[in-house]
Amino acid sequence: MSTDTATAPAAPHLGVGDRIRLWWDTLPRQTQWLVGVPAILLIALLPVLRPPVLTTVGTDFGGVLAQFGMYALLAIGLNVVVGQAGLLDLGYVGFYAVGAYTVGLITSPDSPWRVHGLDPSWAWLAALPVAVALTAISGLILGSPTLRLRGDYLAIVTLGFGEIVRLLADNLSNITGGGRGLSRIAYPVVGTSSTRPTGVFSAGNTAHPVNSGTAWFWLSLVLIVVVLVLVGNLERSRVGRAWVAIREDEDAAEIMGVPTFKFKLWAFLIGASIGGLSGALYAGQVQFVVPTTFNVINSMLFLSAVVLGGQGNKLGVILGAFIVVYLPNFFIGRTSLFGIPINGNEIANYKYLFFGVALMVLMIFRPQGLFPARQKLLTYGREVYAAARRAAAALTHRTEETVGEVR
């Protein structure tokens, strides 16, 4: 008489990152906030603590983190378009430029459209919602005729949009200042003192430990948290489920009754708004905008942050933005690394080459990015996910007991 023995299913091999992700996904939302808030506070203290392992040599560490904050916002906005809805946008820098120039046109003394009567201490705050609204409208104007295109055709149109915005800023010299740009753009005047007569957000604030870069980094960190909460709620809503359906198979989504054009337009509008928000931050921080800042190369860097971090993963694209901003600044001014003599400035100048090679290698060996998104149910996903894991663990345990009894 033969006895059939059951074979226990082999447990999947999980790396450290996967185990952390699985642990995080099963935590209740309240517990996630209890863990996340101290982590955010620790990140906020980085420019004050300036740990030797991370501190940059040739550039101010607070300024580097402020630039990272702007790139993180751009990556989150572009991730809505590319990572969530699956729309390839190569001209995202155009929305960044619209937000920056809106603030400049409203607050700069060089602008013929300057709004007179605004108190300089809050002129930037008054221009911020206008910049976000106008950028959203520009996304609506661009998306309405072009989102019926797909794939490479959509990418070419968006690339053209980015170049059109830059060329308009360069040629409308009577309005935008042309190649000279707009200077003396307003910024929030907060925290004035004898050592900081123009406030903590002024570009002239170089006092430590809280210089202008640190202040702008803290502001961008607050905006990042707000945007993450809003985008996360959208992902778990009907809108987020529609974006995923469109990204995976637009034809199938349309057959199933999803109004694809409407939700693609929503993605474009929301992504444009976040890009405009980052542009307004940039204009206030540097207090000067010029067309050469908004070239197609920067648009490729924004896309690199999304692809490197992992399309569809909000925290992943933030880490991708950190890589894109931090690595070149890490090498600037360095003459040695681990005791080996180097020319850090030359290495930093080749950042486009290095990121291009990194993208090629990533597309071959890990096309989903360094931190890929885990697809699971978006509505009530955490509860269902935890229940499924408990059921799988219980089934595996019972199977192992059955195998032991048979043996």
C-alpha positions in Angstrom: 0.0 0.0 0.0 1.4 3.4 -1.0 0.9 6.5 0.9 0.7 9.9 -0.8 2.7 12.5 1.0 2.0 16.2 0.7 4.8 18.5 0.0 4.9 21.8 1.8 5.2 24.7 -0.6 8.6 26.4 -0.6 8.6 29.8 1.1 9.5 32.6 -1.3 13.0 34.1 -0.7 12.6 37.6 0.7 15.3 40.2 0.9 15.7 42.6 3.8 13.9 45.4 1.9 11.0 43.1 1.1 10.7 42.0 4.7 10.6 45.6 5.8 8.0 46.4 3.2 5.8 43.5 4.2 6.1 44.5 7.9 5.2 48.1 7.0 2.2 47.2 4.8 0.6 45.2 7.7 0.8 48.0 10.2 -2.4 49.9 11.0 -2.4 53.5 9.7 -2.1 54.9 13.3 1.0 52.9 13.9 2.5 54.0 10.6 2.1 57.6 11.7 3.7 56.8 15.1 6.7 55.4 13.2 6.7 57.9 10.4 6.6 61.1 12.4 9.8 60.5 14.3 11.5 59.5 11.1 10.4 62.7 9.4 11.6 64.8 12.4 15.0 63.0 12.2 15.3 63.8 8.5 14.4 67.4 9.3 17.3 67.6 11.7 19.8 66.4 9.1 20.9 69.9 8.0 21.3 71.0 11.6 23.2 67.9 12.8 25.2 67.6 9.6 26.4 64.0 10.0 29.9 63.7 8.7 28.9 60.6 6.6 26.4 62.7 4.6 27.6 66.3 4.8 28.7 67.7 1.4 32.1 69.5 1.1 31.9 71.9 -1.8 28.2 72.9 -1.4 26.1 73.8 1.6 24.4 70.7 2.9 21.2 72.7 3.8 21.1 74.0 0.2 21.5 70.5 -1.2 18.6 69.2 0.9 16.5 72.2 -0.1 17.1 71.2 -3.8 16.3 67.7 -2.9 12.9 68.8 -1.4 12.0 70.5 -4.7 13.1 67.5 -6.8 11.1 65.2 -4.4 8.0 67.2 -5.1 8.6 67.1 -8.8 9.2 63.3 -8.6 5.9 62.8 -6.8 4.0 64.9 -9.3 5.6 63.1 -12.3 5.0 59.8 -10.6 1.3 60.5 -10.7 1.5 60.9 -14.5 4.1 58.3 -15.4 4.0 55.8 -12.5 0.3 55.8 -11.7 -1.5 56.6 -14.9 1.2 55.2 -17.2 1.5 58.4 -19.4 5.0 59.1 -20.6 5.6 62.9 -20.1 9.0 64.2 -21.3 8.1 67.9 -20.9 7.3 68.0 -17.2 9.9 70.8 -16.8 7.4 73.0 -18.6 5.0 72.9 -15.5 8.0 73.6 -13.3 8.8 76.7 -15.4 5.1 77.9 -15.4 5.0 77.8 -11.5 8.4 79.6 -11.2 7.6 82.3 -13.7 4.1 82.9 -12.3 5.7 83.8 -8.9 8.3 85.9 -10.7 5.8 87.8 -12.8 3.6 88.6 -9.8 6.4 89.6 -7.3 9.5 90.7 -9.2 10.1 94.4 -9.7 11.4 93.6 -13.2 8.0 92.3 -14.3 5.5 94.5 -16.0 2.8 92.3 -14.5 3.9 92.8 -11.0 1.0 93.1 -8.6 1.5 96.4 -6.7 0.3 96.8 -3.2 1.4 93.4 -2.0 3.3 93.4 1.3 6.8 92.0 0.5 6.6 89.8 3.6 3.7 87.7 2.3 3.8 88.4 -1.4 5.3 85.0 -2.1 2.6 83.3 -0.1 -0.1 85.2 -2.1 1.5 84.1 -5.4 1.8 80.5 -4.4 -1.8 79.4 -4.9 -2.0 81.5 -8.1 1.1 79.6 -9.4 -0.5 76.2 -8.6 -3.8 77.2 -10.2 -2.2 78.5 -13.4 0.0 75.4 -13.7 -3.1 73.2 -13.3 -4.9 75.2 -16.0 -1.8 74.8 -18.3 -2.0 71.1 -17.7 -5.7 71.1 -18.6 -5.0 73.1 -21.8 -2.2 70.7 -22.8 -4.0 67.6 -21.8 -7.3 68.2 -23.4 -6.2 67.9 -27.1 -3.1 65.6 -26.5 -4.2 62.9 -24.1 -6.1 61.1 -26.9 -2.6 60.2 -28.1 -0.7 57.3 -26.7 2.9 56.1 -26.2 5.6 57.7 -28.2 3.3 60.3 -29.8 2.2 61.6 -26.4 5.9 61.7 -25.3 6.8 63.8 -28.4 4.0 66.3 -27.8 4.9 66.7 -24.1 8.5 67.2 -25.0 7.4 69.9 -27.4 5.4 71.6 -24.7 8.4 71.8 -22.4 10.5 73.4 -25.2 7.7 75.8 -26.1 7.5 77.1 -22.5 11.3 77.6 -22.4 11.4 79.4 -25.8 8.5 81.7 -24.8 10.3 82.6 -21.6 13.5 83.3 -23.6 11.8 85.4 -26.4 9.1 87.3 -24.6 11.7 89.8 -23.3 9.2 92.5 -22.6 7.3 90.3 -20.2 9.8 87.6 -18.8 13.0 89.6 -19.2 14.2 87.2 -21.9 17.7 85.8 -21.3 18.2 88.2 -18.3 15.3 86.6 -16.5 13.5 88.0 -13.5 15.3 89.0 -10.3 14.5 90.1 -6.8 11.6 87.7 -6.6 9.7 87.8 -3.3 10.2 85.2 -0.5 8.5 84.7 2.9 10.0 87.2 5.4 9.9 85.2 8.6 12.2 85.1 11.6 13.9 88.5 11.2 16.5 89.3 13.9 19.8 91.2 14.3 21.7 88.4 12.7 19.1 87.7 10.1 17.7 91.2 9.1 16.0 89.8 6.0 14.6 86.6 7.6 15.5 83.0 7.5 14.3 82.4 4.0 16.4 85.1 2.4 19.3 83.9 0.2 21.5 86.2 2.2 20.9 84.1 5.4 24.1 82.1 5.8 24.0 81.9 9.6 24.2 78.5 11.2 22.6 76.3 12.2 19.5 77.5 10.4 20.5 79.1 7.1 18.2 79.7 4.1 18.7 76.3 2.7 17.7 74.6 5.9 14.6 76.8 6.2 13.5 76.0 2.6 14.2 72.3 3.2 11.8 72.4 6.2 9.1 74.1 4.2 9.5 71.7 1.4 9.3 68.8 3.8 6.0 70.0 5.1 4.7 70.3 1.6 5.9 66.8 0.7 4.0 65.3 3.6 0.8 67.2 2.6 1.2 66.1 -1.0 1.9 62.5 -0.1 -1.2 62.4 2.1 -3.4 63.8 -0.7 -1.9 61.6 -3.4 -2.1 58.5 -1.2 -5.8 59.1 -0.6 -6.3 59.5 -4.3 -4.5 56.2 -5.0 -6.9 54.4 -2.6 -10.0 56.0 -4.2 -11.8 55.3 -7.4 -9.5 57.7 -9.2 -6.4 55.6 -8.2 -8.0 52.3 -9.2 -8.9 53.9 -12.6 -5.2 55.1 -13.0 -4.0 51.6 -12.4 -6.4 50.1 -14.9 -5.4 52.6 -17.5 -1.7 51.9 -16.9 -2.1 48.2 -17.2 -4.4 48.1 -20.2 -6.2 51.2 -21.4 -8.3 49.4 -24.0 -9.5 46.8 -21.4 -10.3 49.6 -18.9 -12.4 51.5 -21.5 -14.3 48.3 -22.3 -15.0 47.8 -18.6 -16.6 51.3 -18.5 -13.7 53.4 -17.1 -13.8 56.9 -18.7 -10.1 56.8 -19.5 -9.8 60.3 -21.0 -11.3 61.9 -17.9 -9.0 60.1 -15.5 -5.9 60.7 -17.6 -6.8 64.4 -17.6 -7.1 64.2 -13.8 -3.6 62.7 -13.6 -2.2 65.4 -15.9 -3.9 68.2 -13.9 -2.7 66.9 -10.5 0.8 66.2 -11.7 1.0 69.7 -13.2 -0.2 71.3 -10.0 2.5 69.6 -8.0 5.1 70.6 -10.6 3.9 74.2 -10.3 4.2 74.1 -6.5 7.8 73.0 -6.8 8.5 75.8 -9.3 7.1 78.3 -6.9 9.5 76.9 -4.2 12.4 77.3 -6.6 11.6 80.9 -7.5 11.3 81.9 -3.9 14.5 80.1 -2.8 16.8 81.4 -5.5 14.9 84.7 -6.0 15.8 84.6 -9.7 14.5 82.7 -12.7 16.1 82.4 -16.1 15.0 80.3 -19.1 18.1 78.1 -19.3 17.2 76.5 -16.0 14.1 74.9 -17.6 15.8 72.9 -20.4 15.0 69.4 -21.5 18.0 67.9 -19.7 16.4 68.8 -16.3 13.2 67.2 -17.5 15.2 64.0 -18.1 16.6 64.2 -14.6 13.1 64.4 -13.1 12.2 61.3 -15.1 15.4 59.6 -14.0 14.4 60.1 -10.4 11.0 58.3 -11.0 12.6 55.5 -13.0 15.5 54.9 -10.6 13.2 55.0 -7.5 10.5 52.8 -8.9 7.5 53.9 -10.9 4.3 53.9 -8.9 6.0 53.9 -5.5 5.8 57.4 -3.8 8.6 56.8 -1.3 10.7 55.1 -4.0 10.6 58.2 -6.3 11.6 60.4 -3.3 14.6 58.2 -2.7 15.3 58.4 -6.5 15.2 62.2 -6.2 17.6 62.1 -3.4 20.0 60.0 -5.5 19.8 62.4 -8.4 20.4 65.5 -6.3 22.8 64.2 -3.6 25.4 62.2 -5.6 26.7 65.0 -7.8 26.8 67.4 -4.9 28.6 64.7 -2.8 31.6 64.8 -5.2 31.8 68.6 -5.7 34.9 69.9 -3.9 36.2 66.5 -2.9 39.9 65.7 -3.5 39.9 62.2 -2.0 37.5 59.3 -1.4 38.5 56.5 1.0 42.1 57.7 0.8 42.1 57.6 -3.1 42.9 61.0 -4.8 40.0 62.1 -7.0 38.9 65.2 -8.9 35.4 65.5 -7.5 34.4 68.4 -9.6 35.2 66.5 -12.8 33.2 63.5 -11.6 30.2 65.7 -10.8 30.4 67.3 -14.3 29.7 63.8 -15.8 26.5 63.3 -13.8 24.4 63.0 -17.0 26.7 60.2 -18.3 26.6 58.3 -15.1 22.8 58.6 -14.7 22.4 57.5 -18.3 24.5 54.4 -17.8 22.7 53.7 -14.5 19.3 53.9 -16.3 20.5 51.5 -19.0 21.8 49.0 -16.5 18.6 49.3 -14.5 16.4 48.7 -17.5 18.3 45.4 -18.2 18.6 44.0 -14.7 15.8 45.7 -12.7 13.3 47.4 -15.0 10.8 48.0 -12.1 13.3 50.4 -10.4 15.2 50.1 -7.1 12.1 50.3 -5.0 9.2 48.9 -7.1 5.6 49.4 -6.1 3.8 46.4 -4.6 0.5 45.9 -6.3 -2.4 45.1 -3.9 -6.0 46.1 -3.5 -6.2 49.8 -3.1 -9.4 50.0 -1.2 -9.2 48.4 2.3 -5.9 47.0 1.0 -4.1 46.9 4.3 -6.8 44.8 6.0 -7.2 42.4 3.1 -3.4 42.1 2.8 -2.9 41.3 6.5 -5.8 38.8 6.5 -4.3 37.1 3.4 -0.9 36.8 5.0 -2.3 35.3 8.2 -4.3 32.8 6.1 -1.2 31.8 4.1 0.8 31.4 7.3 -1.9 29.2 8.9 -2.1 27.1 5.7 1.6 26.6 5.6 1.7 25.6 9.3 -1.1 23.1 8.8 0.6 21.6 5.7 3.9 21.2 7.7 1.9 19.4 10.5 0.3 17.1 8.0 3.6 16.2 6.4 5.1 15.5 9.9 2.2 13.2 10.8 2.5 11.3 7.5 6.2 10.8 8.0 
